[in-house]
Amino acid sequence: MKTLSAIAIFAITVAGMVHAQDASLEARREAAIEAKQQYVGAASPDASTTCTYTFTSGTGNKFLKYCVTKNGNIVHFESPAGVNYISTSPIGEGYAFCDFDTATPYYDYAGYGDSANWRAPVTVSSSATEVKISRTTTDGIYTLTQNIAQSATNSMAQITMTIKNNTTKAHHVGLLRYADVDAQGFTGNSFDYTARTAMGYNQMGDGLQLQWVSGSPFNGGFTQDIPGGPNSCQIFSSVLGPLANTDGSIFAQWDFELASKAAQTAVMTYKSF
């Protein structure tokens, strides 16, 4: 009986410790989510975090599932099954550019808000493997067209962003893609970047990389020590790396000179590792 009593006491003690650890983890998670709110900006009625187009392929390590909003934000990216990389509270992923001539930012960062200077999106085309979405700015100067396509062979999503100058005047713009990475649902991650790639990951876990494919001049991939999206007109204000145990984010940026009525295209991919 004494042995049984000792085992019972040990079991109760362990259960209490596990419960305390779970409670502490949940408290830290809630605190991290609350801390993100300072980076949430205003959102227009057109802002959305709702999945409109969902794409799925593969099995095992090649499983890929992601979804796209009506505005062209990727608000869920899962690969392999059960491992998501995009933050959920708030959901943070999207695109932006700056008109450097007038220092005017245009952005849509899903749950982190938008610049409210976009017209409603237009779905140009959609299929089982890709969707093409076009948005014009409210001033009519620019049209941004995004084609987001599934690559089942390589278990990745390829994003093609084309920005067009609708005026007869030349414009200097900086175009970027951004994601708040919470790999496997954890807010604290490691981050690093190279000349072509930005990545966020868990040590001994899974990660997400945003990689340049084409489009020039390309300024590079970058990581931030904040979860919110970058100021597209001052992109280096929060850029740091490498980082560890940080609620950070990633982005890639292109620098374009748009001639009269001209367009430039940037191509990138999201892939887990």
C-alpha positions in Angstrom: 0.0 0.0 0.0 2.8 2.4 0.8 4.3 1.8 -2.7 0.9 2.4 -4.3 0.5 5.6 -2.3 3.9 6.8 -3.3 3.0 6.1 -7.0 -0.3 7.9 -6.7 1.3 10.9 -5.1 4.0 11.0 -7.9 1.3 10.7 -10.5 -0.7 13.6 -9.0 2.4 15.7 -8.7 3.4 15.1 -12.4 -0.2 15.8 -13.5 -0.1 19.1 -11.6 3.2 20.0 -13.1 1.9 19.3 -16.6 -1.2 21.3 -16.0 0.8 24.2 -14.7 3.1 24.0 -17.8 0.1 23.9 -20.1 -1.5 26.9 -18.3 1.8 28.8 -18.5 2.2 28.0 -22.2 -1.4 29.2 -22.9 -0.8 32.4 -20.9 2.3 33.1 -23.0 0.5 32.4 -26.2 -2.3 34.7 -25.3 0.1 37.4 -24.3 1.9 37.1 -27.6 -1.3 37.4 -29.5 -2.3 40.5 -27.5 1.1 42.0 -28.3 0.5 41.7 -32.0 -2.5 44.0 -31.8 -0.3 47.1 -31.7 0.6 46.4 -35.3 -2.9 46.1 -36.6 -3.9 49.1 -38.7 -7.2 50.4 -40.0 -9.1 48.2 -42.5 -11.4 49.2 -45.2 -14.7 47.4 -45.9 -12.9 45.5 -48.7 -10.2 44.0 -46.3 -10.7 40.3 -45.8 -9.2 37.2 -44.1 -11.8 34.9 -45.5 -10.7 32.0 -47.7 -12.3 32.3 -51.1 -10.1 30.0 -53.2 -8.5 26.8 -51.7 -5.9 24.6 -53.3 -4.8 21.2 -52.2 -2.4 18.6 -53.6 -0.1 15.7 -52.6 0.3 13.5 -49.6 2.8 12.9 -46.8 5.7 15.3 -47.0 4.4 16.6 -50.3 1.0 17.6 -49.0 0.2 21.2 -49.7 -2.9 23.2 -48.8 -3.3 27.0 -49.0 -6.1 29.4 -49.5 -6.4 32.8 -51.1 -8.8 35.7 -50.2 -10.8 37.7 -52.7 -8.1 40.3 -52.5 -5.2 38.0 -53.2 -3.9 37.3 -49.6 -2.7 33.8 -48.7 -4.2 33.4 -45.3 -3.4 29.7 -44.7 -0.4 27.8 -45.9 -0.1 24.2 -44.7 2.6 21.6 -45.6 2.8 18.8 -44.6 -0.7 18.2 -43.3 -1.4 19.8 -39.9 1.5 22.3 -40.1 0.5 25.9 -40.8 2.9 28.8 -41.1 0.8 32.0 -41.4 -0.2 33.7 -38.1 -3.8 33.4 -37.2 -4.5 36.1 -34.6 -4.4 38.3 -36.5 -3.8 36.6 -39.9 -0.9 38.4 -41.5 0.1 38.0 -45.2 -0.1 40.2 -48.2 1.4 42.8 -50.6 2.3 46.4 -50.8 4.1 49.0 -52.9 5.2 52.6 -52.5 5.0 55.4 -55.0 8.4 56.9 -54.1 7.7 60.0 -56.1 4.9 61.0 -53.8 5.8 58.8 -50.8 2.3 57.2 -51.0 2.0 53.7 -49.6 -0.5 51.1 -50.9 -0.9 47.9 -49.0 -3.2 45.0 -48.0 -1.9 42.9 -45.1 -5.1 40.9 -44.4 -5.7 40.9 -40.6 -3.2 43.7 -40.1 -5.3 46.1 -42.2 -5.0 47.8 -45.5 -4.3 51.3 -46.8 -7.9 51.9 -47.9 -6.8 53.3 -51.3 -7.8 50.2 -53.4 -10.8 49.7 -55.5 -12.7 46.4 -55.1 -10.8 43.3 -56.4 -11.7 41.6 -59.7 -11.2 37.9 -60.2 -9.8 37.7 -63.7 -9.8 33.9 -63.8 -9.7 30.8 -61.5 -9.3 27.1 -61.8 -8.4 24.1 -59.7 -4.8 25.1 -59.7 -4.6 28.9 -59.8 -6.4 32.2 -59.4 -5.7 35.5 -61.0 -6.9 38.7 -59.2 -6.6 42.3 -60.3 -6.9 45.5 -58.1 -6.7 49.1 -59.2 -5.8 51.9 -56.8 -8.6 54.4 -56.0 -6.5 57.2 -57.7 -6.5 55.1 -60.9 -2.7 55.4 -61.2 -1.8 51.7 -60.7 -3.2 48.2 -61.3 -1.8 45.3 -59.5 -2.5 41.8 -60.9 -1.6 38.7 -59.0 -1.5 35.2 -60.3 -1.2 32.6 -57.5 -0.6 29.1 -58.9 -0.1 25.7 -57.3 3.0 23.7 -58.0 2.1 20.2 -57.0 5.4 18.7 -58.1 7.4 21.0 -55.9 4.8 21.5 -53.1 4.8 25.2 -53.3 2.7 28.3 -54.3 4.1 30.5 -57.0 3.0 34.2 -56.9 3.3 36.4 -59.9 2.7 40.1 -59.2 2.5 42.5 -62.1 2.2 46.2 -61.4 1.1 48.5 -64.2 1.4 52.3 -64.5 -1.9 53.5 -66.0 -0.7 57.1 -66.6 1.5 58.8 -69.2 3.9 59.9 -66.5 6.8 57.7 -65.3 6.7 56.4 -61.7 9.3 54.9 -59.3 7.7 52.2 -57.1 8.9 49.6 -54.6 6.8 46.3 -54.7 6.9 43.7 -51.9 5.4 40.5 -50.5 5.0 39.9 -46.7 4.1 37.2 -44.2 3.8 37.0 -40.4 5.3 33.6 -39.8 4.0 31.6 -36.8 5.4 28.2 -37.7 3.4 25.4 -36.3 1.3 28.0 -34.4 4.2 29.3 -32.3 4.7 33.0 -32.2 8.4 32.8 -31.2 10.5 31.7 -34.2 13.9 32.0 -35.7 14.4 34.2 -38.8 17.1 34.7 -41.4 17.5 35.9 -44.9 19.8 35.7 -47.9 20.1 37.7 -51.2 17.2 35.7 -52.6 15.3 34.3 -49.7 13.6 35.2 -46.4 12.6 32.5 -43.9 11.0 31.9 -40.5 11.2 28.6 -38.7 11.1 26.7 -35.4 14.4 25.3 -34.2 14.2 21.5 -34.8 10.8 22.1 -36.3 9.3 23.4 -39.6 9.7 26.6 -41.5 8.4 28.7 -44.4 10.6 30.4 -47.0 9.7 33.2 -49.4 12.0 33.0 -52.4 12.8 35.2 -55.4 12.2 33.6 -58.8 12.4 36.6 -61.2 12.0 40.3 -61.6 14.7 42.9 -61.5 15.9 45.0 -59.7 15.4 42.8 -56.7 16.5 44.3 -53.4 16.4 40.9 -51.5 14.6 39.0 -48.9 14.4 40.5 -45.4 13.2 39.6 -41.9 11.7 41.9 -39.3 11.7 41.8 -35.5 7.9 42.7 -35.6 5.0 40.6 -36.8 3.2 43.5 -38.6 3.8 44.4 -42.2 6.5 46.8 -43.3 6.0 50.4 -44.2 6.4 50.1 -48.0 7.9 53.5 -48.2 10.5 52.9 -45.4 11.1 49.1 -45.6 14.3 49.0 -43.4 12.8 50.5 -40.2 12.4 47.1 -38.5 14.7 44.9 -40.6 17.0 42.7 -38.5 18.5 39.2 -38.7 19.3 36.6 -37.9 16.8 36.4 -35.1 15.8 33.8 -32.5 12.7 33.3 -30.3 11.1 36.4 -32.0 7.6 37.2 -33.1 8.8 38.4 -36.5 7.9 38.4 -40.1 9.4 38.1 -43.6 9.2 40.0 -46.9 10.8 40.4 -50.3 11.1 43.6 -52.2 11.6 44.8 -55.8 12.4 48.3 -57.0 10.9 49.3 -60.4 11.0 52.3 -62.7 7.6 52.3 -64.5 7.6 54.1 -67.8 4.4 55.6 -69.3 1.7 52.9 -69.5 4.4 50.3 -68.7 4.3 47.2 -66.4 6.8 45.2 -64.4 6.5 41.7 -63.0 7.9 40.0 -59.9 7.7 36.3 -59.3 8.3 34.5 -56.0 7.4 31.3 -54.2 6.2 30.1 -50.8 7.5 26.7 -49.7 7.9 24.9 -46.4 11.2 23.3 -45.3 
